[in-house]
Amino acid sequence: MTGTAKVGAGWMSLFTLAWLAIWTVQLTPVQLLLPLQLDTPEDDWIRGVVSSGLVLGVGGLFGIIAGPVVGAISDRSRSSRGRRRPWALMGVWVSAVFLVLTGLVEGPWLVGACWVGVSIGVSVASAAFTALIADQLPPSQRGAASSAVGSSQAVGIVLGVGLVVLLGLGVLAGYLLLAAIIAVVGTLTALMLPDPPASASELPPRAGDRPRLASLRDRDFAWMLWGRLVANIGNALGTALFLFFLLHGLKQPNAEAQDNLLLLIVVYTVFVVIASVFTGILSDRTGRRRGLTVAATFVQAASGVAIVILPTFEVTMIAAALMGLGYGAFSTVGLAFATDLLPDQQDHARDLGIVNVTAALGQLIGPVVGAGLVALVGGFWLVFLMAAVLSVVGGLMTALARQPEPAPAPR
């Protein structure tokens, strides 16, 4: 079903809650729990940075494959239970189980293996929930829904890290809490969000009737994907190593670094939410999403430049605000822009799964590249410089995708 009628506040609330749970369980380990698990003594701190980057990158590659595969299968589903709901429930429970296992194991190899399971589960659930935007919403509401996804990302980091830090939870207790959140919230939202079966006309042709991954041959869709990938690598370089930067770049004690990480995340979140809501509404009203997406990458780039020029905690706070403004606008309007560029409405979930993959891949490549840059120069300045450069390059790539003419809003 391709959305033509507007949905109400109840649909948007459930959709936002689902994404809040997804982002909380995905990003809290990335920002806090995994670095704490894999940190090493001060005289060998670079090894801990490299181990964390490799676990995030290599472990998460499996999740990157899962999203488009599940999207393509669900596009063709004829189940009376709906096309997306079974996969959302499967992803939710796979994530919960492997979060518990990740908390129980030790060492980079076992942690990385369990993180594969978490990544696959999150990717499957994300593909199912994202497809609902194109399935059920008209173009005039896609910016608002994308805003819900983007702002939930920032709020999810604060919620997860805040609960772990303020409650004084250890690593295992933190993972158990995250598993409970995704199991309860993810299950309830998957069951409560509508998911009517597709009609015969909405199902894609059999595989032999058309080229595989035909959407990647669409010029504008391809440029949007490349821009989204590169800009997300820039964002990951600017944020994923924050705890290590506080510990080993600014030489803060462990307890102080955790408290300041939470403070940075709160600042980042406030500006992500502001940018997401404002630019999401603005893009819905104007229909001109490309320009806003490109401008956002330059704001994101300013964050890295600020830390390179003056690497202090106060400047890092300002940089967190700039990163929040830039990434909040980019992730929100960029996702809405992607839905406008979908080449074939019969392959929504598969193609939006690919869109999710580019964002996820960027967030996974970033820590790996960042760890290599830290090992190369023995510090963090090159990480933040490359964050700025790649943000701009991603924006320029996005600018090469042509803006579709806005569709008239339904009456």
N, C-alpha and C positions, 0 to 999 in steps of 0.2 A: 504494500500500500504506500503510494507516494503522497505525502501530506499536502492537503489543500485547505483544510479548515484549521483554524487556530485552536490550540490546546489551552487548557485553563491553568490556574495557579497550582492545583493539586498535582498535575502532571509534572510541571516544572520543579515543584518541591521534591517530589520523589526522585526525579532525575538528578537534581543537585545533590541529594543525600547519597545516592548511589556513587556518584563521582567523588564526594567527600570521603567516603570509606575507601574507595580505590586508591586515591592519592595518599591518604593517611598511611595505609599499609605498604605502599610502594616506596614512598619518599622518606619516611622516618628511619628505616634501616639505612638508606643511602646517606642521609645526613648525619646520623648519630650512631645507630647500633652497630652497623658493619665497621665503621672506623674504630669504635671502641673495642670490638672483638679482635680486630686485626692490627691494632697499634702495637708498636715495638718500643723498646727503651730509647731514651734520648740519644744515646751514642750510635743508634742504628735506625733512626726514625725514617729515613728514606725508604728502607725496606718495607715498613708498614704502609707508607703511601703507595708504593708500587703494588703490594699485595692487594690492598683495597681496590685500586684501580682495575687490576686484572680480574678480580672476583666480580666486580660490577659489570665489566665489559664482556669478558668471555662467558661468564655465567648467564648473562642476560641475552646472549645471541639466540638462544633457543626460543625465548619469548618473542623475538622479532619475527621468527618464521611462523609461530603459532597464530598470530593475529590475522594476516591475510588468508591463511589456510582455513581457519574457522569461519572467517567472513564469507569466503567462497562457498563453503559447505552450507552455511545457514541461508545464503541467498537462494539456494536450490531446495531448501527443505520444504516438504509438504506436510509436516506434522500438524495435527489438529491442536497441539499445545502451543503453536506459534513457531516462528522461525528463530527468534533471538533468545527467548527465555531459557530453554534447556541449556544453551551454551553459557549464558550468564550464570546460571546456578552451578554448572560444572566448574567454571573459572573461579567462582567465589570459594568453593570448597577445596579445590586444589591449592589455592593460595593459602587458605587457613591451615591445612595440614602441613604444608612445607614451611610456613612461618614457624610453627612449633618445632619442626625438625631443625631449622636453621639455628634456633635458640639453644638446642640441646647439644649441637656438635661443636668441635673446636678445630682450629687450624684452617689455613686458606683452602686446602683441597676439599675438605668435607663441607665447609661453609659455602664454597663456590658451587659444589654439586647440589646442595639444597637450595641455593639461590636460583638455580636453573628452574626448579619446580615452582618457586614463587613467581618468577618472571613469566613462565608459561601460563600460570593461573591468572595473573593480572592481565596479561595480553589477551587471553580468551575472553575474560569478562569485559575488558575495555572494548574489544571489537563488537561484542553483542550490544552493549549500551550505546556506543557511538552510532551504530546503524539506526537506532531509533530516531536520530535527528533527521536523516534523509527519508526514513520510512514514514514518519508521522507529522513532520512540521513543514509548513509553507516557508518559502524563502524569507518572509517578513519576520519570522520568529527564530530563524537559525542563528542570528547574531546573539540573541538573548540566551539561547541554549548553549552556544559556544562560550558565552560569558560565564555561565554556570560551571562549565568544565574548567575554564581558566582560573576563576576565582576559587573554586574548590581545591585546585592544586595548591594554591598558596595557603589557604586556611587549613588544609590537611596537614601540611608540614608543621604549622604552629600547633595544631591539635595533638599530633603524635609526639613531637619533640617536647611540647609543653607538658603533656601527661607524664612522660617518662622522667623528665627532669624535676618537675614540681612534686611528683609523688615519690621521688627518690628510688625509682625502680632500677633493678639490675638488668643486665642484658636479657637473660632468660625471661624474667617477668615482663619486660618490654615486649618481647616477641609474643608471649601468651596473650597480652592485652590486645595487640594488633590482630592476632588470629580471631579473638572473640569479636572484635569490631567488624571485621569483614564477614565473618560467618553470620552474625545477626543482621547487620544492616544490609549487607549484600543480598542475603536470602529474601528478606522482607521486601526490598525494593524491586527485585527481579520478579517476585510473585505479584506485586501490586501494580506495576506499570503495565499498561495494555500492550498486547502483542498478538493481534489478530492474524490468522493464517493468511498467506498470500493467495490471491486468485491466480488462475492459470496464466492470465495475461501478464502478471507481474513477475513470473518466474523466468530466469534466464534461459536461453536456448541450451540444448545439450552441448557438451564441450566441443564436439566435432563440427558444430555449426559456425564457429567463430574463433579467431585466434586467441590463444591464451594470453592473459594480461594485456589485452588490447589497449587498456587505458594508458599504459606506459608509452604508447606510441602517439598519444595526444600531446602536441607541443606545449600547450599552456599548462596542462596538468603535470607534465614532466618537469617544467621549470619551477612550478610551485613546490613540487616535492623536493627538488634539489635545494631550493632556497630554505625550505622548512628544515631539512636535514642539517645544513651548514649553520644556520642561525641557532639551532638547538645545541649543536656542538659548542658554539660560542657561549650559550647560556650555561651549559654544564661545566665548562672550564671556569666560568666566573663564580660558580656556586658550590660545586660538588666537593671541593677540597677546603671549604671554609673552616671546618674543625681543625684540620691539619695546619692550615694557615695561622689560626689563632695559637695553636700549641707550639709550632716550630718556626713560624715566620715572625710572629709577634712575641713569642716566648712567654705565653701566659700559662699559669698553672692549670692543671686539669680541671679542677672544679670551676675556676674562673672562666676557663675557655668554654665549658658547657653552658654556664649561665649567659655568657656573651653570645654564644651561638644562638641561644633562644631569643635573645634581644635582637640580633640581626635578622632572624627569621620573622619575628613580629613586624619589624620595620618593612622588610621585603613584602610580607603578606598584605599589610595595609595598602601599600601602593599597587600591588598586583590587583587587589579587589577594586580599588578606585579606578584603575586603568581598564580593567575588564568590563566593569559595569558601564562606564562612560563610553568607551569605544564600541562596545557591543551594541548599545542603543543607537549611537551615532551611525554605525555602519548599517543597521537595519533601516534607519530613516533615509540615508543617502543612497544606499546600495553600492557605494564606491568603497570597496574594501581594500583594493590593492595599495592605494596610496597610504592608508593608515598602517597597513602591515609593514610597508617599506620604512616609513618614518619611525616605527617602533624599534626597528633593528638599530638605528643610529642612536637612539636613546640608550638602548642596552649596551652599545659599544662604549658610550661615555663612562659607564660604570668601571670597566676594566682600565680605561685610560686614567681615571682618578686614582686608583690604587697604585698603578705603576709610577705615577708622578710623586705621590706622597703616601707610602704604606704605613699608616697609623690606624688605630682602631676608630678614631673619630671620622677619618676619611672613609674607612670601610663602611661605617654606618650610612654616610651619604651615598656611597656606591651601591649599597643594598637598596636604598630608595630608588635610585636611577634604574637599577636592574629590575626592580619590581614594576616600575612604570613601563619600561620597555617590553619586558617579557609578558606582562599582563595584557598589554595591547596586542602584541604579536601573536600570542597563543590564542586569544579570543577571536580577533578579526581574521587571523590566518586560517583558523579552522572553519569559520563561516565562508571565507574565500574559497577554501577547498571544496566545501559542499556546493558552491556555485559552479565550480569547474568540473564536477563529476561528469565523465563522458557518457555514462550509460546508467539510467535509473534502475535497470534490472540487476546491476551489480553493485549496489550501494555499499553493502557490508564489506565485500571484498576490497573495493577501492578505498573506503574509509579505513579499513584495516591497514592498507598500505600507507595511508596518511598517518595513522597512529604509529606505524613502524618507523617512519622517518623521524618522528619526534622521539620515540623511544630509543632508536639507534643513535641519535645525536646525544641523548642523555647517557648512553652507555659508552660511546666512543670518547666522550669528553673526559671522564675520569682516567681512562687508559692513556690518552694523549697527555693529559695533565701530569700523570705520574711520570711519564717519560720525560716531559719537559723539566719537572722538578729534579729528576735524577741527572739530567743533562747539565743544568746550571747550579744545582745545589741550593735552589731557592724557588721563590714563587713569582718573581716579576715577569718571567717569560710566559707563564700560564695566563696571567691577566692581560698581557699584551696580545696574545693570540686570541683570547676571548673577544677583545675589541675588534681585531682584524676579521675574524670569522663572522662576527655579527654583521659587519658591514657587507662582506661578500655575500652572505645569505640574503640580505636585503636587496642587493643588486640583482641576484638571481631571480628573486621573487618579482622584481620589476619587469622582467622579461615575459612574465605570464600576462596575457591580455585580459583586461577586466570585461566580463560579460555584461551585456546591457541588462540593467535591473528589470526584473519581472514586476508587473503591476501587483500591488497588494490585493488579496482577496477581499471582497466586500462582506 
